[in-house]
Amino acid sequence: MKDHNEHEDNVLLSAYLDGQLTEAERARVEAQLSGCGPCREEVEALRYMKAVLAAAPRRAMPPELLGAIEDAVASRSWTRLIPAALRAPRVFVPAGALAALALVAGLWLGLRRDASQDFIPLEPLMTAHARYTAETLVPQGSLVSSTYSAQLTAQNDEQDQQAD
């Protein structure tokens, strides 16, 4: 049940009076009505309005009035800006087919890519790996090529002397 400050909306209450609610909605509205005076008053007002409208006399619309309304609506309509030939259904079918064809072609071209873009070239990758491996042998701060060569030669000489 809702708080006393919260009330059901008029659309739901009107649907309740018309018998258009599901069982769960109807039970919820009835629970709200049992504890909420303003909602009960609103339902009674809606019930009275529906009864008055149902009792109102019904008259057929004069054909002249119907024609005048149709003319007034047509004169203000956006359709007068579009030529009648373009409003005909025979134009929409080919235009729709052309639009569908353009969509399919766009998707096909967009999904079809050059396969070479999907692969990383192997040679630069192997070169980068070899360079990284060689640079890990060099102590930090001594990456000058002449110093590196001298250090590498000294390291190799020491290994040769230890092996002898």
N, C-alpha and C positions, 0 to 999 in steps of 0.2 A: 504494500500500500504506500501511496505517496504521502509526503508530509502535508500538513494542512496548508502550507504556503505554496505547494505545487499542485497545479490542477491539470486535468486532461485537456487536450486541445479540442476545439470545436469540430474539427474534421473527424476525429476519433469518436466524439460523442454523437455526431450526426450519423456516422456509419453504424454505431451501436443502435440507434433508433431505427435505422433501415434494415437491421439484421445482417449486416455485411461483414461482421468480425469473425475471426476464428474463435474456437472455444477458449483458448488461452487469453486472447485479447478481451473477449467478453467477460471472462471471470475477473480479469484485472480491472476493467472499467466498473463492474458491479461492486467489487471490493472498495474501489475509490468512492463510488457513489454512496455506499453505506456509511462512510465516515466523513464525508465532505459536503457540507451544506451548499457552498457556492457551486460545486459541480452539479448537485441535484437541481439547483435553481436554473443552471444553464441548460440542463437536459429538458426541464419543463418549458423553458423559453423556446428551445429548438422544436420541441414537440408541438407547441402552440403555433409557431411559424409554419411548420409543415402542414398542419391542419388548415390554417388560413389559406395557404397557397393551393392546397388540394381542392378547397371549396371555391376558389376563384373561377369565374366563368372563362371558358375558352372560346376564342373567336379565331376564325381563319384569317390569315393575312390577305389583304387585298392584293391581287396580282400586280396592280400599278405600283404599290409600295415595294413589293419584292423586286420588280424591274428597276425601280429608282435606286434601291439599295445596291443591287448588282452593278448598275452603271456607275454609281459613286465609288464603289470599291474598285472597279476595273479602271476608272480614270486615274486613281491614285496608286495603282499597282506598279510594281517594279517591272512587271512583265511587258508593259508597253515600251520599255527601253530596249527590249530584245525583239528583233524581227520575228514574225510568226513562223518563218521557215526554220529558224533555229530552235523554236520551242517544240517543234513536231518530234514525236518519238523516233521517226525514221532517221533523224540526225543524231540522236543520242546513242543508238546502237553502234554505228560505225565509230563514233567518237570514243565510246567506251572501249571498243575492241582495240582501237589505236592506242589508247592510254594503257590498257593492259599489256599490249605488245611492247610499248616503251618501257614499262615497269620491268617486264621479264628480261628485256635486253639489257637494261641498266643493272639489274641484279647479276645477270650472267657475266657481264663485263667487269663488274665490281668484284665478283668472287674469283674470277680467273686472273691469276697473277703470274708473273714471271717466276719460274721455279728456282732460278739462280738466286733470287733474293732470300730464299729460305735456308740457304746453306752458308756456312762460314768457310772461306778459303783455307785450305790446310797449310799451305806454305807459310803465310805470315804467322799463323798460330804456332807452328813448329819453331820458326825463327825466334818468336817472342819467348817460347819456353826455353830454348837453348840459351838465349841471352840472360834470362832470369836465373837459370841454373849457374851460369858462369859468374854472374854478379854476386851470388850468394857466397862464393869463395873469397871475395874481396872484403876485407874488413871495412867498416864504415869510415868515411872520411878520406879514403885513399883510392878514389876512382880515377885518378889521372892515369892515362894509359902507360906512360913510361914507368911510373911507380908500380903499377899493377904487374907489368911484365917482369920487372926486377924482383918483385915479391914472389911471383910464380916460379921464376928461375931459381931463386934461393930455396924455395920450398922443395922443388924437384931435386936440387943438389943435396939437400939434407936427407931426403928419402933415399937417394942413391947411396950416400955414405953410410946410412944406417943399414942398408941392405948388404953392403960389402962386409 
